Amino acid sequence: MATIARLKNGNKLWTVPEKDLTFQKCSGCEQVYYCNRICQVAAWRHHHRFECETYVTLKSKTAIDNVGCDPVLTFSNIRYIIRLVLLHHSGIIGENTETQWTEFLSLCLSAMWRRESDPTLAVDIDNFASTMKDFLDTRLSVEELAYQQYVMVHNKKSILVPLLKGSSRLYDPAVKSLIRVGHFVDPFVSSIRHSCDPNAWYVFDHNELQVRACKDIPAGSEITFCYADERYDYESRTAQLKAVWNISCSCSLCAKGPHGPTGDLRCRVIDLITSNPKRPPTLIPDIEMAIADVHSAGFAYGADLMRPLYQTAMRSYLHWKHSANMLKICLIIYFLIEPSTAPPTPLSQRLNTLLHIISLSDPPIKLGLSALPPRVQELLDALRVNFMELLVIGTEKCYGKESTVGLFERDSFMAYVKGQEAAKNGHNSAFTPLAKNSEQRAVFLVGLNELLGWASIPKMTEQQLLKLVS
């Protein structure tokens, strides 16, 4: 994977060809690492100057007590409470600062149900709070430190950043389009309530936390997130909401009850989608039979567990080099399953599926995939530039035109277009987007519908295509 950097002069986006960065650790505490000097200076000024000496002291104490320090400092709850307390003592998080201490205190109340529901967690947090009280020499009481631990457990969220996939785009469908690089607690984000059919989501671009709409939100409407894992079906989703956030959801979606296979069929499907992806060939028929049984039970493509089940099929075909079956599965997921799921499939995941389709037109040789049928390969080659355009449009809609990943995909796409035009005509020509070129749109639709017909998928209308390119 290429490393991405944005220069100050002109916001130019560059890729570094090395696969691995050489991270440099702080020379003081030797506990935190930085990719470059700029990040190190920014982190030092923002927070590390307050915690560095504390880490050094903690290392000395644990060395004397014969306790390993590195594992202790890798726990997010320990790093969180140390940083929070020290930023509070330094006045960075104070009573009259932009980030107010009272905001963090107010988050405790919603988290305290865990004390009664999980006695083991309560004992661990109380013991940890007593230890931190002695070690940090803080003005906060043991009770206040314990409260902040409940805040961390209850309100922490993953720092999600887009995965930039570069020129080698064929990835296991189990690899998400967003990767987790850490955790954060933010009072504003923590105040946004759950909905199984949310209207917003969050993502990081560099060090900026962005709350982005995933549908049109009328003025005055409440902003909502989906707390649960989007891969879950009704039963798993409601169980997770209750166990982790003490939420008994009664939204319109949950009021309908299960929207997918139940009983023994559900157990079969879950067993397949959670098993080892490097399955033996004898299990490919098991997956195909499960898909057929789900459809025979009367469930349409948008039913719960249908998307992960088809992804499991694709992952198996990928392992056994069946490129034609892989492509059919990808097309079914993108054009039939994802547009009809409830709640809607996040756009970031739809982009991941589109990447798989694009990658199959020119997969890396090292993958050793079987050849596609000649006419299918010819269609994919002809449609590749338009699929790439759809990827750019979707990426900019999902993350923003000025986001790192948005600029990356736009630059990659334009470089590809210029290369193709130069190879054909010996010069560069202007590219006209599908939304502005009805003739090109008609040509694309003819080729696309032939490809969809090969995969036994109904034809797409021009109106449906316009929704994709708008």
C-alpha positions in Angstrom: 0.0 0.0 0.0 1.3 3.4 -0.9 1.9 6.0 1.8 -0.1 9.2 1.3 1.1 12.7 2.1 -0.3 16.1 1.3 2.1 19.0 0.7 1.3 22.5 1.9 2.1 24.1 -1.5 -1.0 23.7 -3.6 -2.5 20.8 -1.5 -0.8 18.4 -3.9 -1.4 14.8 -3.1 1.6 12.5 -3.4 2.2 8.8 -3.0 5.4 7.3 -1.5 6.3 4.1 -3.3 7.7 2.4 -0.1 5.3 -0.1 1.4 6.5 0.5 4.9 7.2 3.7 6.8 10.1 3.9 9.2 8.4 5.1 12.4 10.5 6.9 14.9 9.8 6.7 18.6 9.9 9.5 21.1 13.4 9.7 22.5 12.0 10.6 26.0 9.4 8.0 26.9 10.0 5.6 24.0 6.3 4.7 24.1 4.8 6.7 21.2 5.9 6.7 17.5 5.6 9.2 14.7 5.8 8.9 10.9 7.6 12.2 10.5 8.9 15.3 12.3 5.8 17.4 11.6 3.5 14.9 13.3 5.9 14.7 16.3 6.0 18.4 16.8 2.3 18.8 16.5 1.7 16.0 19.0 4.2 17.4 21.4 2.6 20.8 21.4 -0.9 19.4 21.7 -0.6 16.8 24.4 2.6 14.7 24.6 4.6 17.4 26.5 2.3 16.8 29.4 2.3 13.0 29.4 5.9 12.1 28.3 7.5 12.5 31.7 4.6 10.6 33.3 5.3 7.6 31.0 9.0 7.7 31.9 8.1 7.7 35.6 5.6 4.9 35.0 8.3 2.8 33.2 10.7 3.3 36.2 8.0 2.3 38.7 7.0 -0.8 36.8 10.6 -1.8 36.3 11.2 -1.7 40.0 8.0 -3.7 40.7 9.0 -6.2 38.0 5.9 -5.4 36.0 6.0 -5.1 32.2 5.4 -1.5 31.3 4.8 -1.8 27.5 1.7 -3.9 27.8 0.3 -1.6 30.5 0.7 1.5 28.3 -0.9 -0.1 25.3 -4.3 -0.3 27.0 -6.4 2.5 25.7 -8.2 3.1 29.0 -4.9 3.7 30.8 -3.6 6.1 28.1 -6.9 7.8 28.0 -7.2 8.6 31.7 -3.5 9.7 31.9 -3.9 12.1 29.0 -7.3 13.4 30.1 -6.2 14.1 33.7 -3.0 15.8 32.6 -4.7 18.0 30.0 -7.2 18.9 32.7 -4.4 19.8 35.1 -2.7 21.9 32.5 -5.8 23.9 31.7 -6.1 22.6 28.1 -9.4 21.0 29.2 -10.8 23.4 31.8 -13.9 25.2 33.0 -13.8 28.0 30.4 -11.9 26.5 27.5 -13.3 25.4 24.2 -13.3 21.8 25.4 -14.9 22.0 28.8 -14.3 19.6 31.6 -18.0 19.6 32.5 -18.8 18.1 29.1 -16.8 15.0 30.0 -18.4 14.9 33.5 -21.9 15.0 32.0 -21.1 11.9 29.9 -20.7 9.8 33.1 -24.4 9.6 33.9 -25.4 7.7 30.8 -22.5 5.2 31.4 -23.1 4.4 35.0 -25.6 1.6 34.3 -22.5 -0.6 33.6 -21.6 -0.5 37.3 -24.7 -2.5 38.2 -24.8 -4.6 35.0 -21.2 -5.8 35.1 -19.9 -6.3 38.7 -16.5 -7.6 37.4 -16.0 -4.5 35.4 -16.9 -2.4 38.4 -14.2 -4.0 40.6 -11.6 -3.6 37.8 -12.4 0.1 37.3 -12.4 0.8 41.1 -9.0 -0.8 41.5 -7.6 1.0 38.5 -9.0 4.3 39.7 -7.3 3.8 43.1 -4.0 3.1 41.4 -4.2 6.1 39.2 -5.1 8.3 42.2 -1.8 7.3 43.9 0.3 7.5 40.8 -0.9 10.7 39.1 -1.1 12.8 42.3 -4.3 14.3 40.9 -6.9 16.6 42.6 -9.6 14.3 41.2 -11.1 11.8 43.6 -11.1 8.1 43.2 -14.8 8.3 42.3 -14.2 10.9 39.6 -11.4 8.8 38.1 -13.7 5.8 38.1 -16.5 7.8 36.4 -14.1 8.8 33.7 -13.2 5.1 33.1 -16.9 4.4 32.6 -17.0 7.3 30.2 -14.1 5.7 28.2 -15.7 2.3 28.2 -19.2 3.5 27.3 -18.4 6.4 24.9 -15.2 5.5 23.1 -15.5 5.2 19.4 -13.0 4.0 16.8 -10.9 6.4 14.8 -11.9 5.4 11.3 -9.9 6.4 8.2 -10.5 5.4 4.6 -8.2 2.6 3.3 -6.4 3.8 0.2 -5.9 0.8 -2.0 -3.7 2.2 -4.7 -3.2 0.4 -8.0 -3.6 -3.2 -6.6 -7.3 -3.0 -5.9 -8.4 -6.6 -5.4 -8.9 -7.2 -1.7 -10.7 -9.8 0.4 -14.3 -8.5 0.9 -13.7 -9.1 4.6 -11.4 -6.1 4.5 -13.4 -3.0 5.2 -13.2 0.2 3.3 -12.6 2.0 6.6 -9.8 0.9 9.0 -9.5 1.5 12.7 -6.3 3.2 13.8 -7.3 4.1 17.4 -10.0 5.3 19.7 -11.4 8.7 20.8 -13.9 10.2 23.1 -15.7 13.4 22.0 -18.6 14.9 24.0 -20.4 16.1 20.8 -20.2 12.8 19.0 -21.2 10.9 22.2 -24.4 13.0 22.4 -25.6 11.8 19.0 -28.2 9.1 19.6 -28.6 5.8 17.9 -30.9 4.8 15.0 -30.9 1.6 13.1 -31.6 3.7 10.0 -29.2 6.6 10.6 -28.9 9.9 8.7 -25.2 10.5 9.5 -21.9 8.9 10.2 -18.4 10.0 11.1 -15.0 9.7 9.6 -11.5 11.2 10.1 -9.6 13.0 7.4 -6.1 13.6 8.7 -6.7 14.8 12.3 -10.1 16.3 11.5 -13.2 14.5 12.8 -16.1 14.9 10.4 -19.8 14.1 10.9 -21.2 13.6 7.4 -24.8 13.1 6.2 -25.6 9.7 4.6 -29.0 11.0 3.4 -30.8 14.3 3.0 -31.6 15.7 6.5 -34.5 18.1 6.7 -33.8 21.3 8.7 -34.5 20.8 12.4 -34.2 17.0 12.3 -32.2 15.1 14.8 -28.8 13.8 13.7 -28.4 10.0 14.4 -25.7 7.4 14.1 -26.0 3.6 13.9 -24.1 2.2 16.9 -24.4 -1.5 15.9 -22.3 -3.3 13.5 -23.9 -2.9 10.1 -23.2 -6.6 9.2 -25.6 -7.8 11.9 -29.1 -9.1 11.3 -32.0 -8.1 13.5 -31.3 -10.6 16.3 -27.6 -9.9 16.6 -28.1 -6.1 16.2 -30.7 -5.9 19.0 -28.6 -8.1 21.3 -25.5 -6.0 20.7 -27.4 -2.7 21.4 -28.7 -4.1 24.7 -25.5 -5.6 25.9 -23.1 -2.7 24.9 -25.3 0.4 25.2 -28.3 -0.7 27.2 -30.6 0.3 24.3 -33.9 -1.5 23.7 -34.5 -0.2 20.2 -38.1 0.3 19.1 -37.5 2.1 15.8 -39.6 1.3 12.7 -37.0 -1.1 11.4 -36.8 -3.1 14.6 -40.6 -3.0 15.1 -40.8 -5.2 11.9 -38.8 -8.0 13.6 -36.5 -10.4 11.8 -35.9 -9.5 8.1 -34.0 -12.6 7.1 -33.4 -16.3 7.8 -34.3 -17.6 11.3 -33.8 -20.9 13.2 -31.6 -23.6 11.7 -31.2 -21.7 8.4 -29.9 -18.6 10.2 -27.4 -20.8 12.2 -26.1 -22.3 8.9 -25.6 -18.9 7.3 -23.9 -17.5 10.4 -21.6 -20.5 10.6 -20.6 -20.0 7.0 -20.0 -16.3 7.1 -17.9 -16.5 10.4 -15.8 -19.5 9.5 -12.2 -19.6 8.1 -12.2 -17.8 4.7 -9.6 -20.3 3.4 -12.3 -23.0 3.2 -11.8 -26.3 1.3 -13.5 -26.6 -2.1 -16.1 -29.0 -0.7 -17.6 -26.0 1.2 -18.2 -23.9 -1.9 -21.3 -26.0 -2.6 -22.4 -25.6 1.0 -22.3 -21.8 0.5 -24.2 -22.0 -2.8 -26.8 -24.3 -1.2 -27.3 -21.9 1.7 -27.8 -19.0 -0.8 -30.4 -21.2 -2.7 -32.1 -22.1 0.5 -32.4 -18.5 1.7 -34.0 -17.6 -1.6 -36.3 -20.6 -1.5 -37.4 -19.5 1.9 -38.9 -16.4 0.3 -36.2 -13.9 1.1 -35.2 -11.3 -1.4 -31.7 -10.0 -2.1 -32.1 -7.2 0.6 -32.8 -9.7 3.4 -30.6 -9.7 6.6 -27.3 -11.7 6.2 -27.6 -11.8 2.4 -24.8 -9.4 1.8 -22.2 -11.1 4.1 -23.3 -14.5 2.7 -22.6 -13.5 -0.9 -19.4 -11.9 0.3 -18.4 -15.2 1.8 -19.1 -16.8 -1.6 -16.9 -14.2 -3.3 -14.1 -14.8 -0.8 -14.2 -18.5 -1.5 -14.1 -18.0 -5.2 -11.2 -15.6 -4.7 -9.3 -18.3 -2.8 -9.9 -20.9 -5.5 -9.2 -18.5 -8.4 -12.7 -18.6 -9.9 -12.7 -15.1 -11.5 -16.0 -15.5 -13.5 -18.0 -16.6 -10.4 -16.3 -13.8 -8.4 -17.4 -11.2 -10.9 -21.0 -12.5 -11.0 -21.2 -12.3 -7.2 -19.7 -8.8 -7.1 -22.3 -7.6 -9.7 -25.1 -9.2 -7.7 -23.9 -7.5 -4.5 -23.6 -4.1 -6.1 -26.7 -4.0 -8.3 -29.2 -6.2 -6.4 -28.3 -6.6 -2.8 -26.8 -3.3 -1.7 -29.5 -1.0 -3.2 -32.2 -3.0 -1.3 -30.8 -3.7 2.2 -32.5 -2.3 5.3 -30.9 -0.4 6.8 -29.2 0.9 3.6 -25.7 -0.3 2.9 -23.2 2.5 3.8 -21.8 4.2 0.7 -18.3 3.4 1.9 -19.0 -0.3 1.6 -20.7 0.1 -1.8 -17.4 1.7 -3.0 -15.6 -1.3 -1.8 -17.7 -3.6 -3.9 -17.2 -1.3 -6.9 -13.5 -1.6 -6.4 -13.7 -5.4 -6.6 -15.5 -5.1 -10.0 -12.9 -2.7 -11.3 -10.1 -4.9 -10.1 -11.4 -7.9 -11.9 -10.9 -6.2 -15.2 -7.1 -6.2 -14.7 -6.2 -8.2 -11.6 -2.5 -8.5 -10.5 -0.8 -11.5 -12.2 0.4 -12.8 -8.9 -3.2 -13.7 -7.9 -3.3 -16.3 -10.6 -7.0 -15.9 -11.3 -8.6 -17.9 -14.1 -9.3 -16.0 -17.3 -12.8 -14.5 -17.8 -14.8 -15.5 -20.8 -13.5 -13.4 -23.8 -16.6 -11.4 -24.3 -16.9 -10.6 -20.6 -13.3 -9.5 -20.5 -14.0 -7.3 -23.5 -17.0 -5.7 -21.8 -15.1 -5.1 -18.6 -12.3 -3.4 -20.5 -14.7 -1.1 -22.3 -16.6 -0.3 -19.1 -13.6 0.2 -16.8 -13.2 3.9 -17.3 -16.9 4.5 -16.5 -16.8 2.2 -13.5 -13.8 4.3 -12.3 -15.8 7.4 -12.9 -18.6 6.0 -10.6 -15.9 5.3 -8.0 -14.7 8.9 -8.1 -18.3 10.3 -7.9 -19.1 8.0 -5.0 -15.9 8.7 -3.1 -16.3 12.4 -3.4 -20.0 12.1 -2.3 -19.0 9.9 0.6 -15.9 11.6 2.0 -15.9 15.0 0.3 -14.1 16.4 -2.8 -11.2 17.8 -0.8 -10.7 14.8 1.4 -7.5 12.8 1.1 -9.2 9.8 -0.4 -11.3 12.0 -2.7 -8.3 13.7 -4.2 -6.5 10.4 -4.4 -9.2 8.8 -6.5 -9.7 11.8 -8.7 -6.0 12.1 -9.4 -5.7 8.3 -10.1 -8.8 8.5 -12.4 -7.5 11.5 -14.4 -4.1 9.9 -14.8 -5.7 6.8 -16.2 -7.9 8.7 -18.6 -5.0 10.7 -19.9 -3.0 7.5 -20.4 -5.8 5.8 -22.3 -6.4 8.8 -24.5 -2.7 9.2 -25.3 -2.4 5.5 -26.1 -5.4 5.7 -28.5 -4.9 9.0 -30.2 -1.4 10.1 -29.4 -2.6 13.1 -27.5 -4.8 14.0 -24.5 -8.4 14.8 -25.0 -11.0 16.2 -22.7 -13.0 13.7 -20.7 -16.8 14.3 -20.5 -18.6 12.9 -17.4 -21.5 10.5 -18.0 -23.9 12.9 -16.4 -23.2 15.5 -19.1 -22.9 13.2 -22.1 -26.1 11.4 -23.2 -24.3 9.6 -26.1 -21.6 8.2 -23.9 -24.2 7.3 -21.3 -26.2 5.3 -23.9 -23.0 3.4 -25.0 -22.2 2.6 -21.4 -25.7 1.4 -20.6 -25.7 -1.0 -23.6 -22.4 -2.6 -22.5 -23.4 -2.6 -18.8 -26.8 -4.3 -19.5 -25.0 -7.0 -21.6 -22.7 -7.6 -18.7 -25.6 -7.7 -16.2 -27.5 -10.1 -18.5 -24.5 -12.5 -18.4 -24.8 -12.4 -14.6 -28.6 -13.0 -14.8 -29.3 -9.5 -13.4 -32.2 -7.4 -14.7 -31.3 -4.5 -17.1 -30.6 -1.0 -15.7 -32.6 1.9 -17.0 -31.1 5.3 -17.9 -32.9 6.9 -14.9 -31.3 4.4 -12.5 -27.9 5.1 -14.1 -28.4 8.9 -13.6 -28.9 8.3 -9.9 -25.5 6.7 -9.7 -23.7 9.5 -11.6 -25.5 12.4 -10.0 
